[in-house]
Amino acid sequence: MDADIYALVAKYGFKNLHVRLEEIMRDEYAYFQTKFQIPIPNPIIVKEVVQEVPQKKQRKTKLKKQVIVEPEEQSEDVQLSLENTELKDVIVTVTEKVNHFRDPKDMKEFQKNAVEAKRKENEAAGLTPSDFLTKENLRLWIEEEGKTYAWVAREKAGCPETQVAAQAQMMGLKSRISKKLGRVMTGR
């Protein structure tokens, strides 16, 4: 066989031999497709029905999926086996994330601009940061409501968050984050 192939290569060249072989294979393939091709029935439309099952928790919703098969007009009968199908419970958890910044530089710029705007607003109203940084206010915002020093600086006082943190620490108040960090550092 090799001798015959080399004789053909010598007579016609690799390129011409290769091109002709591809043409012959295409013709043969087309013939075999028409001879042995199985007719494909019309497509089956599968619709997914999602039913919401109420739960006690608001943040999680349990969904059950049902599959309904509606065959279109078909010339052949198609039987579907539901033996190996399973219904799976899907739990969707909705989380609200306030931090929409991806870059710490953007977050710092936002904080700086918001603090500056609040400072100007407070100055126009004749208020100073010390008017907001009282023990009662800081206890309410930081300990009870769980706000951060940055939030107090940005939304209320209009001063750097380091000033809010220093004032709170002087009064013996700690944010939840500071308490958590203290526990991590001490191992308690």
RAJO-V879289 format. One record per backbone hydrogen bond with DSSP energy under -1.0 kcal/mol. CO is the residue of the C=O (numbers start at 1). NH is the residue of the N-H. If there is no record, write none. Layout:
BEGIN
[[CO/NH] [CO/NH]]
END
This chain:
BEGIN
[[1/5] [2/6] [3/7] [4/8] [5/9] [6/10] [7/11] [8/12] [9/13] [13/17] [14/18] [15/19] [16/20] [17/21] [18/22] [19/23] [20/24] [21/25] [22/26] [23/27] [24/28] [25/29] [26/30] [27/31] [28/32] [29/33] [30/34] [31/35] [32/36] [33/37] [45/70] [47/68] [49/66] [51/64] [59/94] [61/92] [62/53] [63/90] [64/51] [66/49] [68/47] [70/45] [90/63] [92/61] [103/107] [104/108] [105/109] [106/110] [107/111] [108/112] [109/113] [110/114] [111/115] [112/116] [113/117] [114/118] [115/119] [116/120] [117/121] [118/122] [119/123] [120/124] [121/125] [122/127] [123/126] [128/131] [129/132] [129/133] [132/134] [134/138] [135/139] [136/140] [137/141] [138/142] [139/144] [140/145] [141/147] [148/152] [149/153] [150/154] [151/155] [152/156] [152/157] [153/158] [160/164] [161/165] [162/166] [163/167] [164/168] [165/169] [166/170] [167/171] [168/173] [169/172] [175/179] [176/180] [177/181] [178/182] [179/183] [180/184] [181/185] [182/186] [183/187] [183/188]]
END
